[in-house]
Every structure is written in C-alpha cells, then in structure tokens.
Amino acid sequence: MSTSLRTLAALALMAFLILPLLPLAVWSLAQGWRFPDILPAELSTTAWAYALSPQSGVLESFGITTLIATATTLIAALVGLPAGRALGLYRFRGRGLVVLLLLAPAILPGIAVVFGLHGILLRAGLAGTVAGVILAHLVPVLPYMTLVLAAVFSRFDPTYEQQARTLGATPWQAFRTVTLPAILPGLLTAALFSFLVSWSQYLLTLAVGGGRVQTLPLLLYGFAAAGRNDLTAAIALLYILPGLLILALTARQITGRNTALVSGARP
C-alpha cells in the first residue's frame, strides 16, 4: 500500500473514531440543548468543573475503575500466559472441554453468572469489596486473555526457546529474551481487550460491589438516569479516554509483526 493510501486510511479511521465523540463534546458544554436547535443556545464549563471537583466523586471513581481494570488484567495475564501456552502448543485429552469452559461466561445468561458469583463471594466475605469485584471481573476477562494467547502460541515455534536453553539461558532468561518479544503484540492485544472488558463492567460491579465500590460506569449510569446530559457527556468522555490512550500507545506494537520466531514465517 502506498504512503498516500495509508495516510488516507489513517485519516478515515481517525474520522470514524472522532466524529461520534463530537456530540458528546458539545453536550458537555451545553447549557440546555433542545430540539430543533442545531447548536446549544449557551455554552458553559460548569459540567466539567463539577465533574473534575472532589465533590462529584468522578475522579475517585476513575481511580478505582483504573485500579480494578489494571489488577484484573495483570492477574488474567499471569493465569492466561501458561493456560494459553498449553492450549496453543499442545493437544491433550479434554482440551475441547477446557475451551468450552472458557467460553461458558459468554454462553451462559449474564444474570445467572452475576448472581452465582455474588452468592459465592458473599459467603467468602468478599462482597462489597474491591478485591471481590476484581475476582468477579476475572470471569469475563480470562476467556479473552487465554484464547487470544492460545492463538498466539499456536504459531509460536518453541525450538527457539530450546536453542536458548542449550546456549545456557535459564528458563526466565529464555522467556524474557526469546518468548516475550515474540508474543508481545498478541499479549498487548489480549491485555487491551481484558482492560476494556473490565473497565466497562456494570452489572457485575453493581451486584458484587453492592453499591459500595463506585466505579465510573455506575456513576455514569446514575447521572444519565438523573437526566443530567451535560454531566453525563463529560463523564462519558472521561470514560472512553483510557481506551483511546492505551490504543494509541500500543497501536505500533499490536500491529507490528515479529516473524522471526513464528513457525512457518518467512523473513
């Protein structure tokens, strides 16, 4: 693809991503915007001032949501790496059952999963806590992490690890210098999906957190239900900011191709 075509494709993608955000930006500054007015009669930063103030609780909820999503992603990576490697590299009895169990949270009715988890965590004394919410978020997050990494490892050639071990590398050194660079784009993709799935959880957080763990989706829904369109728009823009930021920071690594350590790859 020529440079001009790549530039046009990038601009088209940026327009596709940014245009839906323009009404939110206008709403966040609008002081009453009613049909059939094309633009608000008056603009104000009142909604932003309140959203960014300590009284609104938005920044606190933003921090809690970031903490939960980050912790969930890290734990999912620790579990998903060995699980994805086993599923991707080996064929063993019961593999289909493992994959089916991983897909179960997406197949089963969401409300059943929510109340089942709530009962378990309530008996464990973790309901209404950040730790309980993190454990609950692992249920929908782990399948994304594990299955993406299984697809990555299915194209990974383990003989490069064996060569590194033959040359004297420890298992950790072989993983750090050989395996990790090869799977990094796939790992970042899995982490991005996992973070966004956890970040956007509403029903699980509401049921397990019991209203005591106030994440950004819960706060956003509360302002939307109250009819505060300006505050809802301001919080919505803050809500989508981490996803856009992570995507911008990891886009190069996610779309890059490391062909040296992949089976069947050609230089």
Residue pairs with C-beta under 8 A, 6 or more apart in sequence:
1 9
17 244
21 237
21 240
23 233
24 233
24 236
24 237
25 233
25 237
26 33
26 39
26 40
26 233
27 33
27 229
27 230
27 232
27 233
28 47
28 48
28 230
28 233
28 234
28 237
29 40
29 43
29 44
29 45
29 47
29 48
29 230
30 40
30 42
30 43
30 44
30 229
30 230
30 233
31 40
31 41
31 42
31 43
31 44
31 46
31 230
32 40
32 41
32 42
33 39
33 40
33 41
33 229
46 230
47 228
47 230
47 231
47 233
47 234
48 234
50 56
50 231
51 58
51 231
51 234
51 235
51 238
52 58
52 59
54 60
56 231
57 214
57 219
58 216
58 219
58 235
58 238
60 214
61 214
61 215
61 216
61 218
61 219
62 216
62 238
64 130
64 213
64 214
64 215
65 199
65 215
65 216
65 217
66 199
66 242
67 130
68 130
68 133
68 134
68 137
68 198
68 205
68 213
68 215
69 137
69 195
69 196
69 198
69 199
69 242
70 195
71 134
72 134
72 137
72 138
72 141
72 194
72 195
72 198
73 141
73 145
73 191
73 194
73 195
73 198
75 134
75 138
76 138
76 141
76 142
76 144
76 145
76 146
76 194
77 145
77 187
77 190
77 191
77 194
79 138
79 142
79 145
79 146
80 142
80 145
80 146
80 149
80 190
81 149
81 187
83 146
83 149
83 150
84 145
84 146
84 147
84 148
84 149
84 150
84 152
84 153
84 190
85 149
85 150
85 153
86 92
87 95
87 98
87 99
87 146
87 147
87 150
87 153
88 149
88 150
88 151
88 152
88 153
88 154
88 155
88 156
89 153
89 154
89 156
89 158
99 147
102 142
102 143
102 146
102 147
103 143
103 147
105 113
105 139
105 140
105 143
106 140
106 143
110 203
111 203
113 139
114 203
114 204
114 207
114 208
115 207
117 136
117 139
117 204
117 207
117 208
118 127
118 207
118 208
121 127
121 132
121 135
121 136
121 208
124 132
126 132
126 135
126 208
127 208
127 209
127 210
128 208
128 209
128 210
128 212
128 213
129 209
129 212
129 213
130 213
132 208
132 209
132 213
133 204
133 205
133 208
133 209
133 213
133 215
136 201
136 204
136 205
136 207
136 208
137 197
137 198
137 201
137 204
137 205
139 204
140 197
140 198
140 201
140 204
141 194
141 197
141 198
144 190
144 193
144 194
144 197
145 190
145 191
145 193
145 194
148 186
148 189
148 190
148 193
149 183
149 186
149 187
149 190
151 186
152 183
152 186
152 187
152 190
153 183
155 262
155 263
155 264
155 265
156 179
156 182
156 183
156 261
156 262
156 263
157 261
157 262
157 263
160 178
160 182
160 261
161 174
161 175
161 178
161 179
164 173
164 174
164 177
164 178
165 171
165 174
169 177
169 178
178 261
179 261
180 187
181 258
181 261
182 258
182 260
182 261
182 262
184 253
184 258
185 253
185 254
185 255
185 256
185 257
185 258
188 250
188 253
188 254
189 254
192 246
192 247
192 250
192 254
195 242
195 243
195 246
196 243
199 216
199 242
199 243
200 217
201 215
201 217
202 217
202 218
202 221
205 213
205 215
205 217
205 218
206 218
209 215
209 218
211 218
216 235
216 238
216 239
217 239
219 235
220 232
220 235
220 236
220 239
223 231
223 232
223 235
224 232
259 265
259 266
259 267
260 267
